[in-house]
Amino acid sequence: MFNLRLKCCKVIILCAGLLLFVVACGIPVNASVSPIHSLYIRVDKNQRQELFTQLQKFATQHAFEIKQSDLGTGGQDFQFEMLRQDIFIVTLDIHPDPTDVRIYFYPQPGVPVNQVTFDNLYNDLKGLLSASPGITITKAE
């Protein structure tokens, strides 16, 4: 019973953190906001640091600011954000399975971005992650 309550609390904290991020970035909270691209990946538990290393490498190569949080879970869950003036990319693990990770590509609100720019970033990150040990792309849109 206690474990169920703990899991429910973690889910609520994760959702609240994501909602706070959405509000802080000025993204309208409604069903019409969809990512331009998304990657679904599976990360071996012992390879999470490799994922962070590759995301940091990508962010540096493409001039993104990095924000990282464990959403108050003591490292069990995470959210990794890459931001710049035109685009932001959100990476987060999906509770309750921390090996299930989603990456979403969004335009900054009110900033027009060429589709080719999104496609190039998406393909670069996809290539970087697919070449990394312990990281498997399960779905790419």
TIVO-2410 file (N, C-alpha, C; in nm, 3 decimals):
# residues 141
REC num residu      c1      c2      c3 atome chaine
REC   1      M   0.082  -0.119   0.000     N      A
REC   1      M   0.000   0.000   0.000    CA      A
REC   1      M   0.087   0.125   0.000     C      A
REC   2      F   0.193   0.124   0.084     N      A
REC   2      F   0.283   0.238   0.091    CA      A
REC   2      F   0.352   0.260  -0.043     C      A
REC   3      N   0.397   0.149  -0.110     N      A
REC   3      N   0.463   0.160  -0.239    CA      A
REC   3      N   0.371   0.220  -0.344     C      A
REC   4      L   0.243   0.186  -0.340     N      A
REC   4      L   0.148   0.242  -0.434    CA      A
REC   4      L   0.134   0.393  -0.413     C      A
REC   5      R   0.126   0.435  -0.288     N      A
REC   5      R   0.117   0.578  -0.258    CA      A
REC   5      R   0.243   0.651  -0.304     C      A
REC   6      L   0.359   0.590  -0.281     N      A
REC   6      L   0.484   0.650  -0.322    CA      A
REC   6      L   0.490   0.665  -0.473     C      A
REC   7      K   0.448   0.563  -0.546     N      A
REC   7      K   0.446   0.571  -0.692    CA      A
REC   7      K   0.349   0.678  -0.739     C      A
REC   8      C   0.234   0.688  -0.677     N      A
REC   8      C   0.136   0.792  -0.714    CA      A
REC   8      C   0.194   0.931  -0.690     C      A
REC   9      C   0.263   0.948  -0.579     N      A
REC   9      C   0.325   1.077  -0.549    CA      A
REC   9      C   0.431   1.112  -0.653     C      A
REC  10      K   0.510   1.014  -0.695     N      A
REC  10      K   0.613   1.037  -0.797    CA      A
REC  10      K   0.550   1.077  -0.930     C      A
REC  11      V   0.442   1.012  -0.967     N      A
REC  11      V   0.373   1.045  -1.092    CA      A
REC  11      V   0.319   1.188  -1.085     C      A
REC  12      I   0.262   1.224  -0.972     N      A
REC  12      I   0.209   1.360  -0.955    CA      A
REC  12      I   0.321   1.462  -0.963     C      A
REC  13      I   0.434   1.434  -0.899     N      A
REC  13      I   0.548   1.526  -0.904    CA      A
REC  13      I   0.600   1.538  -1.047     C      A
REC  14      L   0.610   1.428  -1.119     N      A
REC  14      L   0.656   1.429  -1.257    CA      A
REC  14      L   0.563   1.512  -1.345     C      A
REC  15      C   0.434   1.491  -1.331     N      A
REC  15      C   0.335   1.567  -1.409    CA      A
REC  15      C   0.340   1.715  -1.373     C      A
REC  16      A   0.353   1.746  -1.245     N      A
REC  16      A   0.360   1.885  -1.202    CA      A
REC  16      A   0.485   1.952  -1.258     C      A
REC  17      G   0.596   1.880  -1.259     N      A
REC  17      G   0.720   1.934  -1.315    CA      A
REC  17      G   0.708   1.961  -1.463     C      A
REC  18      L   0.647   1.870  -1.536     N      A
REC  18      L   0.627   1.889  -1.680    CA      A
REC  18      L   0.533   2.006  -1.705     C      A
REC  19      L   0.427   2.017  -1.627     N      A
REC  19      L   0.334   2.129  -1.641    CA      A
REC  19      L   0.404   2.260  -1.611     C      A
REC  20      L   0.487   2.263  -1.508     N      A
REC  20      L   0.562   2.384  -1.475    CA      A
REC  20      L   0.653   2.423  -1.589     C      A
REC  21      F   0.720   2.326  -1.650     N      A
REC  21      F   0.806   2.353  -1.765    CA      A
REC  21      F   0.726   2.412  -1.880     C      A
REC  22      V   0.612   2.353  -1.909     N      A
REC  22      V   0.528   2.399  -2.019    CA      A
REC  22      V   0.483   2.542  -1.995     C      A
REC  23      V   0.440   2.572  -1.873     N      A
REC  23      V   0.395   2.707  -1.841    CA      A
REC  23      V   0.512   2.806  -1.846     C      A
REC  24      A   0.628   2.766  -1.793     N      A
REC  24      A   0.745   2.854  -1.791    CA      A
REC  24      A   0.794   2.888  -1.932     C      A
REC  25      C   0.777   2.795  -2.025     N      A
REC  25      C   0.819   2.820  -2.163    CA      A
REC  25      C   0.713   2.894  -2.243     C      A
REC  26      G   0.598   2.914  -2.184     N      A
REC  26      G   0.493   2.987  -2.254    CA      A
REC  26      G   0.417   2.904  -2.354     C      A
REC  27      I   0.423   2.773  -2.341     N      A
REC  27      I   0.352   2.686  -2.434    CA      A
REC  27      I   0.207   2.678  -2.390     C      A
REC  28      P   0.115   2.704  -2.481     N      A
REC  28      P  -0.025   2.689  -2.442    CA      A
REC  28      P  -0.054   2.546  -2.399     C      A
REC  29      V  -0.122   2.529  -2.287     N      A
REC  29      V  -0.151   2.396  -2.238    CA      A
REC  29      V  -0.284   2.351  -2.298     C      A
REC  30      N  -0.276   2.285  -2.413     N      A
REC  30      N  -0.393   2.227  -2.475    CA      A
REC  30      N  -0.349   2.118  -2.572     C      A
REC  31      A  -0.444   2.047  -2.623     N      A
REC  31      A  -0.413   1.931  -2.707    CA      A
REC  31      A  -0.359   1.971  -2.844     C      A
REC  32      S  -0.369   2.099  -2.882     N      A
REC  32      S  -0.325   2.140  -3.015    CA      A
REC  32      S  -0.173   2.158  -3.023     C      A
REC  33      V  -0.103   2.157  -2.911     N      A
REC  33      V   0.042   2.170  -2.913    CA      A
REC  33      V   0.103   2.032  -2.929     C      A
REC  34      S   0.161   2.010  -3.045     N      A
REC  34      S   0.223   1.882  -3.075    CA      A
REC  34      S   0.368   1.905  -3.111     C      A
REC  35      P   0.453   1.810  -3.077     N      A
REC  35      P   0.594   1.826  -3.115    CA      A
REC  35      P   0.608   1.814  -3.267     C      A
REC  36      I   0.710   1.881  -3.320     N      A
REC  36      I   0.740   1.872  -3.463    CA      A
REC  36      I   0.800   1.734  -3.494     C      A
REC  37      H   0.885   1.688  -3.405     N      A
REC  37      H   0.945   1.555  -3.415    CA      A
REC  37      H   0.949   1.493  -3.276     C      A
REC  38      S   0.958   1.361  -3.271     N      A
REC  38      S   0.977   1.293  -3.143    CA      A
REC  38      S   1.058   1.166  -3.164     C      A
REC  39      L   1.133   1.130  -3.062     N      A
REC  39      L   1.209   1.005  -3.060    CA      A
REC  39      L   1.170   0.930  -2.934     C      A
REC  40      Y   1.143   0.803  -2.948     N      A
REC  40      Y   1.117   0.716  -2.833    CA      A
REC  40      Y   1.239   0.625  -2.826     C      A
REC  41      I   1.302   0.623  -2.710     N      A
REC  41      I   1.422   0.542  -2.697    CA      A
REC  41      I   1.416   0.456  -2.571     C      A
REC  42      R   1.496   0.352  -2.572     N      A
REC  42      R   1.512   0.264  -2.457    CA      A
REC  42      R   1.658   0.277  -2.417     C      A
REC  43      V   1.681   0.305  -2.287     N      A
REC  43      V   1.816   0.325  -2.236    CA      A
REC  43      V   1.842   0.223  -2.126     C      A
REC  44      D   1.943   0.141  -2.144     N      A
REC  44      D   1.981   0.048  -2.038    CA      A
REC  44      D   2.006   0.127  -1.910     C      A
REC  45      K   1.967   0.072  -1.797     N      A
REC  45      K   1.981   0.143  -1.669    CA      A
REC  45      K   2.124   0.189  -1.644     C      A
REC  46      N   2.220   0.107  -1.682     N      A
REC  46      N   2.360   0.144  -1.658    CA      A
REC  46      N   2.415   0.237  -1.765     C      A
REC  47      Q   2.333   0.280  -1.860     N      A
REC  47      Q   2.378   0.369  -1.968    CA      A
REC  47      Q   2.313   0.508  -1.961     C      A
REC  48      R   2.244   0.539  -1.853     N      A
REC  48      R   2.178   0.670  -1.842    CA      A
REC  48      R   2.280   0.784  -1.854     C      A
REC  49      Q   2.396   0.768  -1.792     N      A
REC  49      Q   2.499   0.873  -1.802    CA      A
REC  49      Q   2.546   0.889  -1.946     C      A
REC  50      E   2.551   0.780  -2.021     N      A
REC  50      E   2.588   0.788  -2.163    CA      A
REC  50      E   2.485   0.872  -2.239     C      A
REC  51      L   2.358   0.855  -2.206     N      A
REC  51      L   2.254   0.937  -2.268    CA      A
REC  51      L   2.277   1.085  -2.238     C      A
REC  52      F   2.302   1.117  -2.111     N      A
REC  52      F   2.327   1.257  -2.073    CA      A
REC  52      F   2.449   1.313  -2.145     C      A
REC  53      T   2.553   1.232  -2.156     N      A
REC  53      T   2.675   1.275  -2.227    CA      A
REC  53      T   2.645   1.308  -2.372     C      A
REC  54      Q   2.569   1.220  -2.439     N      A
REC  54      Q   2.536   1.244  -2.580    CA      A
REC  54      Q   2.445   1.366  -2.596     C      A
REC  55      L   2.349   1.384  -2.505     N      A
REC  55      L   2.261   1.501  -2.512    CA      A
REC  55      L   2.342   1.630  -2.491     C      A
REC  56      Q   2.437   1.628  -2.397     N      A
REC  56      Q   2.521   1.745  -2.374    CA      A
REC  56      Q   2.608   1.775  -2.496     C      A
REC  57      K   2.661   1.671  -2.558     N      A
REC  57      K   2.742   1.687  -2.679    CA      A
REC  57      K   2.659   1.750  -2.790     C      A
REC  58      F   2.539   1.698  -2.811     N      A
REC  58      F   2.448   1.753  -2.912    CA      A
REC  58      F   2.415   1.899  -2.882     C      A
REC  59      A   2.382   1.928  -2.757     N      A
REC  59      A   2.345   2.064  -2.718    CA      A
REC  59      A   2.460   2.161  -2.744     C      A
REC  60      T   2.580   2.122  -2.712     N      A
REC  60      T   2.697   2.207  -2.735    CA      A
REC  60      T   2.719   2.230  -2.884     C      A
REC  61      Q   2.708   2.125  -2.964     N      A
REC  61      Q   2.728   2.136  -3.109    CA      A
REC  61      Q   2.628   2.231  -3.174     C      A
REC  62      H   2.507   2.239  -3.118     N      A
REC  62      H   2.400   2.316  -3.181    CA      A
REC  62      H   2.359   2.439  -3.100     C      A
REC  63      A   2.444   2.483  -3.008     N      A
REC  63      A   2.426   2.608  -2.932    CA      A
REC  63      A   2.298   2.611  -2.850     C      A
REC  64      F   2.266   2.500  -2.784     N      A
REC  64      F   2.151   2.496  -2.694    CA      A
REC  64      F   2.198   2.520  -2.551     C      A
REC  65      E   2.115   2.588  -2.473     N      A
REC  65      E   2.133   2.598  -2.329    CA      A
REC  65      E   2.076   2.470  -2.269     C      A
REC  66      I   2.138   2.419  -2.163     N      A
REC  66      I   2.095   2.293  -2.102    CA      A
REC  66      I   2.036   2.320  -1.964     C      A
REC  67      K   1.924   2.254  -1.937     N      A
REC  67      K   1.865   2.252  -1.803    CA      A
REC  67      K   1.832   2.107  -1.772     C      A
REC  68      Q   1.874   2.062  -1.655     N      A
REC  68      Q   1.853   1.923  -1.617    CA      A
REC  68      Q   1.795   1.917  -1.476     C      A
REC  69      S   1.698   1.828  -1.455     N      A
REC  69      S   1.635   1.814  -1.324    CA      A
REC  69      S   1.599   1.668  -1.300     C      A
REC  70      D   1.601   1.630  -1.172     N      A
REC  70      D   1.551   1.497  -1.136    CA      A
REC  70      D   1.407   1.507  -1.085     C      A
REC  71      L   1.346   1.625  -1.099     N      A
REC  71      L   1.207   1.649  -1.062    CA      A
REC  71      L   1.178   1.613  -0.917     C      A
REC  72      G   1.280   1.626  -0.832     N      A
REC  72      G   1.262   1.598  -0.690    CA      A
REC  72      G   1.253   1.451  -0.655     C      A
REC  73      T   1.300   1.363  -0.745     N      A
REC  73      T   1.287   1.219  -0.722    CA      A
REC  73      T   1.417   1.154  -0.674     C      A
REC  74      G   1.516   1.235  -0.643     N      A
REC  74      G   1.642   1.178  -0.597    CA      A
REC  74      G   1.717   1.103  -0.705     C      A
REC  75      G   1.698   1.140  -0.830     N      A
REC  75      G   1.768   1.077  -0.941    CA      A
REC  75      G   1.695   0.962  -1.006     C      A
REC  76      Q   1.581   0.925  -0.953     N      A
REC  76      Q   1.507   0.812  -1.012    CA      A
REC  76      Q   1.448   0.851  -1.148     C      A
REC  77      D   1.392   0.971  -1.159     N      A
REC  77      D   1.338   1.021  -1.285    CA      A
REC  77      D   1.419   1.143  -1.327     C      A
REC  78      F   1.401   1.186  -1.452     N      A
REC  78      F   1.473   1.304  -1.496    CA      A
REC  78      F   1.398   1.377  -1.606     C      A
REC  79      Q   1.439   1.502  -1.623     N      A
REC  79      Q   1.396   1.584  -1.737    CA      A
REC  79      Q   1.519   1.662  -1.781     C      A
REC  80      F   1.550   1.655  -1.909     N      A
REC  80      F   1.667   1.719  -1.967    CA      A
REC  80      F   1.616   1.811  -2.077     C      A
REC  81      E   1.638   1.942  -2.062     N      A
REC  81      E   1.588   2.039  -2.159    CA      A
REC  81      E   1.704   2.103  -2.234     C      A
REC  82      M   1.682   2.123  -2.364     N      A
REC  82      M   1.778   2.196  -2.446    CA      A
REC  82      M   1.701   2.313  -2.508     C      A
REC  83      L   1.749   2.434  -2.482     N      A
REC  83      L   1.676   2.553  -2.524    CA      A
REC  83      L   1.765   2.649  -2.602     C      A
REC  84      R   1.706   2.709  -2.703     N      A
REC  84      R   1.767   2.823  -2.770    CA      A
REC  84      R   1.654   2.911  -2.821     C      A
REC  85      Q   1.685   3.021  -2.886     N      A
REC  85      Q   1.582   3.119  -2.921    CA      A
REC  85      Q   1.471   3.063  -3.010     C      A
REC  86      D   1.503   2.970  -3.099     N      A
REC  86      D   1.403   2.924  -3.195    CA      A
REC  86      D   1.340   2.789  -3.160     C      A
REC  87      I   1.411   2.705  -3.088     N      A
REC  87      I   1.368   2.566  -3.067    CA      A
REC  87      I   1.398   2.522  -2.924     C      A
REC  88      F   1.313   2.437  -2.871     N      A
REC  88      F   1.349   2.368  -2.747    CA      A
REC  88      F   1.317   2.221  -2.762     C      A
REC  89      I   1.399   2.141  -2.694     N      A
REC  89      I   1.390   1.996  -2.700    CA      A
REC  89      I   1.380   1.945  -2.556     C      A
REC  90      V   1.281   1.864  -2.531     N      A
REC  90      V   1.259   1.809  -2.398    CA      A
REC  90      V   1.282   1.659  -2.401     C      A
REC  91      T   1.364   1.611  -2.308     N      A
REC  91      T   1.390   1.468  -2.293    CA      A
REC  91      T   1.347   1.429  -2.152     C      A
REC  92      L   1.263   1.328  -2.141     N      A
REC  92      L   1.221   1.282  -2.009    CA      A
REC  92      L   1.194   1.135  -2.009     C      A
REC  93      D   1.217   1.075  -1.892     N      A
REC  93      D   1.185   0.933  -1.879    CA      A
REC  93      D   1.037   0.920  -1.845     C      A
REC  94      I   0.982   0.808  -1.882     N      A
REC  94      I   0.838   0.785  -1.865    CA      A
REC  94      I   0.818   0.694  -1.744     C      A
REC  95      H   0.755   0.749  -1.643     N      A
REC  95      H   0.729   0.674  -1.520    CA      A
REC  95      H   0.624   0.567  -1.548     C      A
REC  96      P   0.633   0.450  -1.501     N      A
REC  96      P   0.721   0.399  -1.397    CA      A
REC  96      P   0.848   0.331  -1.449     C      A
REC  97      D   0.872   0.332  -1.581     N      A
REC  97      D   0.988   0.262  -1.637    CA      A
REC  97      D   1.095   0.363  -1.678     C      A
REC  98      P   1.198   0.385  -1.596     N      A
REC  98      P   1.299   0.486  -1.626    CA      A
REC  98      P   1.387   0.452  -1.747     C      A
REC  99      T   1.373   0.333  -1.804     N      A
REC  99      T   1.448   0.302  -1.925    CA      A
REC  99      T   1.373   0.347  -2.050     C      A
REC 100      D   1.248   0.386  -2.035     N      A
REC 100      D   1.164   0.433  -2.144    CA      A
REC 100      D   1.174   0.586  -2.148     C      A
REC 101      V   1.232   0.640  -2.256     N      A
REC 101      V   1.263   0.783  -2.264    CA      A
REC 101      V   1.200   0.842  -2.390     C      A
REC 102      R   1.148   0.963  -2.376     N      A
REC 102      R   1.090   1.036  -2.489    CA      A
REC 102      R   1.167   1.166  -2.510     C      A
REC 103      I   1.184   1.202  -2.637     N      A
REC 103      I   1.248   1.327  -2.675    CA      A
REC 103      I   1.154   1.399  -2.770     C      A
REC 104      Y   1.118   1.523  -2.735     N      A
REC 104      Y   1.023   1.602  -2.814    CA      A
REC 104      Y   1.088   1.731  -2.862     C      A
REC 105      F   1.066   1.764  -2.989     N      A
REC 105      F   1.120   1.885  -3.051    CA      A
REC 105      F   1.005   1.984  -3.072     C      A
REC 106      Y   1.020   2.106  -3.018     N      A
REC 106      Y   0.917   2.209  -3.029    CA      A
REC 106      Y   0.976   2.340  -3.079     C      A
REC 107      P   0.896   2.420  -3.151     N      A
REC 107      P   0.939   2.557  -3.179    CA      A
REC 107      P   0.912   2.644  -3.055     C      A
REC 108      Q   0.994   2.747  -3.037     N      A
REC 108      Q   0.963   2.843  -2.932    CA      A
REC 108      Q   0.835   2.917  -2.973     C      A
REC 109      P   0.747   2.948  -2.879     N      A
REC 109      P   0.622   3.016  -2.912    CA      A
REC 109      P   0.646   3.147  -2.987     C      A
REC 110      G   0.575   3.161  -3.098     N      A
REC 110      G   0.581   3.285  -3.176    CA      A
REC 110      G   0.704   3.301  -3.263     C      A
REC 111      V   0.789   3.198  -3.270     N      A
REC 111      V   0.911   3.208  -3.349    CA      A
REC 111      V   0.900   3.112  -3.468     C      A
REC 112      P   0.897   3.166  -3.590     N      A
REC 112      P   0.891   3.077  -3.707    CA      A
REC 112      P   1.024   3.004  -3.725     C      A
REC 113      V   1.014   2.873  -3.751     N      A
REC 113      V   1.133   2.791  -3.771    CA      A
REC 113      V   1.114   2.709  -3.898     C      A
REC 114      N   1.214   2.710  -3.981     N      A
REC 114      N   1.213   2.634  -4.105    CA      A
REC 114      N   1.210   2.484  -4.074     C      A
REC 115      Q   1.128   2.409  -4.146     N      A
REC 115      Q   1.118   2.264  -4.125    CA      A
REC 115      Q   1.253   2.195  -4.144     C      A
REC 116      V   1.334   2.246  -4.235     N      A
REC 116      V   1.465   2.187  -4.260    CA      A
REC 116      V   1.553   2.196  -4.134     C      A
REC 117      T   1.540   2.304  -4.060     N      A
REC 117      T   1.615   2.319  -3.935    CA      A
REC 117      T   1.577   2.210  -3.836     C      A
REC 118      F   1.446   2.187  -3.821     N      A
REC 118      F   1.399   2.079  -3.733    CA      A
REC 118      F   1.450   1.944  -3.782     C      A
REC 119      D   1.436   1.920  -3.912     N      A
REC 119      D   1.477   1.791  -3.969    CA      A
REC 119      D   1.626   1.765  -3.947     C      A
REC 120      N   1.709   1.869  -3.966     N      A
REC 120      N   1.853   1.852  -3.948    CA      A
REC 120      N   1.888   1.822  -3.802     C      A
REC 121      L   1.827   1.894  -3.709     N      A
REC 121      L   1.852   1.869  -3.567    CA      A
REC 121      L   1.806   1.728  -3.528     C      A
REC 122      Y   1.687   1.694  -3.572     N      A
REC 122      Y   1.629   1.562  -3.545    CA      A
REC 122      Y   1.721   1.451  -3.597     C      A
REC 123      N   1.764   1.463  -3.721     N      A
REC 123      N   1.850   1.360  -3.781    CA      A
REC 123      N   1.985   1.353  -3.712     C      A
REC 124      D   2.041   1.468  -3.674     N      A
REC 124      D   2.170   1.469  -3.603    CA      A
REC 124      D   2.158   1.397  -3.469     C      A
REC 125      L   2.054   1.429  -3.391     N      A
REC 125      L   2.037   1.365  -3.260    CA      A
REC 125      L   2.006   1.217  -3.276     C      A
REC 126      K   1.924   1.184  -3.371     N      A
REC 126      K   1.890   1.044  -3.397    CA      A
REC 126      K   2.015   0.963  -3.432     C      A
REC 127      G   2.101   1.019  -3.517     N      A
REC 127      G   2.225   0.951  -3.555    CA      A
REC 127      G   2.321   0.936  -3.437     C      A
REC 128      L   2.332   1.041  -3.357     N      A
REC 128      L   2.420   1.038  -3.241    CA      A
REC 128      L   2.376   0.931  -3.141     C      A
REC 129      L   2.245   0.926  -3.113     N      A
REC 129      L   2.193   0.830  -3.016    CA      A
REC 129      L   2.197   0.687  -3.069     C      A
REC 130      S   2.168   0.668  -3.197     N      A
REC 130      S   2.165   0.532  -3.251    CA      A
REC 130      S   2.305   0.470  -3.254     C      A
REC 131      A   2.408   0.553  -3.252     N      A
REC 131      A   2.546   0.502  -3.251    CA      A
REC 131      A   2.598   0.479  -3.109     C      A
REC 132      S   2.517   0.508  -3.009     N      A
REC 132      S   2.559   0.497  -2.869    CA      A
REC 132      S   2.523   0.360  -2.812     C      A
REC 133      P   2.617   0.296  -2.742     N      A
REC 133      P   2.587   0.166  -2.682    CA      A
REC 133      P   2.484   0.179  -2.570     C      A
REC 134      G   2.393   0.083  -2.565     N      A
REC 134      G   2.292   0.081  -2.459    CA      A
REC 134      G   2.174   0.171  -2.483     C      A
REC 135      I   2.170   0.238  -2.600     N      A
REC 135      I   2.060   0.326  -2.636    CA      A
REC 135      I   1.997   0.273  -2.765     C      A
REC 136      T   1.868   0.243  -2.761     N      A
REC 136      T   1.797   0.190  -2.877    CA      A
REC 136      T   1.680   0.280  -2.912     C      A
REC 137      I   1.671   0.322  -3.035     N      A
REC 137      I   1.556   0.400  -3.081    CA      A
REC 137      I   1.444   0.304  -3.113     C      A
REC 138      T   1.331   0.320  -3.045     N      A
REC 138      T   1.217   0.230  -3.064    CA      A
REC 138      T   1.111   0.288  -3.155     C      A
REC 139      K   1.108   0.422  -3.168     N      A
REC 139      K   1.011   0.487  -3.254    CA      A
REC 139      K   1.063   0.625  -3.288     C      A
REC 140      A   1.050   0.663  -3.414     N      A
REC 140      A   1.097   0.794  -3.460    CA      A
REC 140      A   0.989   0.858  -3.545     C      A
REC 141      E   0.949   0.977  -3.506     N      A
REC 141      E   0.844   1.049  -3.582    CA      A
REC 141      E   0.892   1.189  -3.614     C      A
***
